[in-house]
Amino acid sequence: MNNLNPKAALIIGIIFLCVGAGLYWMTSKPSISVQDQQSCENALQAQYGAQSATLIDRCKTDVGFVAMTKAQNSGATSAHELATAISQANQKDTGSHMLYMFFIGLSLMVGLVLTLRGIKGLTQKPN
């Protein structure tokens, strides 16, 4: 690592920072499919009518809420069945986000170290 050219370290560091920022931007939205979102919105409109407007936003952002409405539409009759559906949806979402967060943290850390190393190497006076 000591033999790395400061310009190359700076360029590679900036690339890693951009990759980390891109991963963060791509994974910041919940993983709700368009079909599930539409199904959730339709179920809310059928159940609550004009008063559904306050809940429809949750169909776009809350994985557990979408799973609950999906379970209700599929005929879940007990609170246990609803809780199981919500829990499974949240576990799947949490597992994928943990993996993404690891790669985001790794790329940001490596990018920051290489960027700072490149800046330091470019600003130091040669002996």
N, C-alpha and C positions, 0 to 999 in steps of 0.2 A: 504494500500500500504506500510505502514511502517513495517508491519509484514512479508513482502516478503523476503525470504532467498536470500542473494546476489548471490549465485550460480544459483538459479532458475531464478532470474531476468536477469542475464547475458545470460543464455541459451535461455530464452524466447525472450530477446532483439535481440540476434543474429538470431533467427528464424524469427522474424518480419523483420529484415533488409534483410534477404535472400528472404523472400516473396516479399518485396517491390522491390528489385532488379530484381527478376524474373518477376514480373508484368511489370516493366519498359521494360525489355528485350523483353517480349512477345508482348507488345503493341507499340513498337517503329516502327514497320513496318506498312505501310498503309494497310487498309483492302480491297485489290483488289483481286477478285477471279481469279483463273487460267483461267477460261473461258473468263472473261472480258479482262484479260491481253492478251490472245491469239487473241481474236477478235480485239483488238486495234492494235496489231502488224500486223495482216493480213491486216487490213484496211489501215494502213500506207504504207505497202509494195505495196499494190495494187494502192494506190494513188500517191506515190512518187518514187517507184521503188528503185533503188540503193541509192538514196539520203535519204532514210528513216532511215538510221542507226543513225543519230544524234537525231532523235525523239523517237526511240524505247525505250530508257531508261526511258522516261517519262511514258510509259505504265506500268512500274513496280513501280513507286513512286508517281505519281500524280493522285489522285482520280478524280479531276475535268477534267483533260485531257482525262482520260478514259471515263468519262461520256459524254464529248463532242464528241469523236469519235463514241461512241455508239449511241448518238442521231443523228449524221450525217448518220450513217448506217441505222437507222430506218426511215429515210426520213424526218427529221426536215428541214424545208425550211426557217425559219426565225431566226434571231438573238435572238429573244425573246424565242423561243423554246429551242435553245441551252443554253441560259443563265439560263432558268428554270431547265434544266437537270443538269447543272453544280452546280447550287445553291442547289438543292435537294441532290445531292451526297455529297457536302461539309458539309451540315447541318447534315446529318446522320453521317458522319465521325467525325465531331466536337463534336456532342452529346455523342457518345460512348467514345471518347478520354477524355472528361471532367469527365465522371464517372470513367474511369480508373485512371486518374490523381488524383482524390480525394482519391481513395483507395491506390494508390502508396504513396501519401503524408501522409496519416494516418498511414500506416504500417511503413514507414520510421521514422516518428516522434515517434510513440510508441516504435519502436525498438531502436532508439537512446536513448530515455529517460531510458528505461529499461537496456540497455547495460551500459550506464554511471552510473546508480544507482548500478548495479551489480559490476562494477569495483570499484566504491567508497566504497561500502560495503566490498569488499574483501581486499582493501588496508588499511582500517582504523584499528587502533589498538584497541582491545577490552579493555574496562575499567576495 
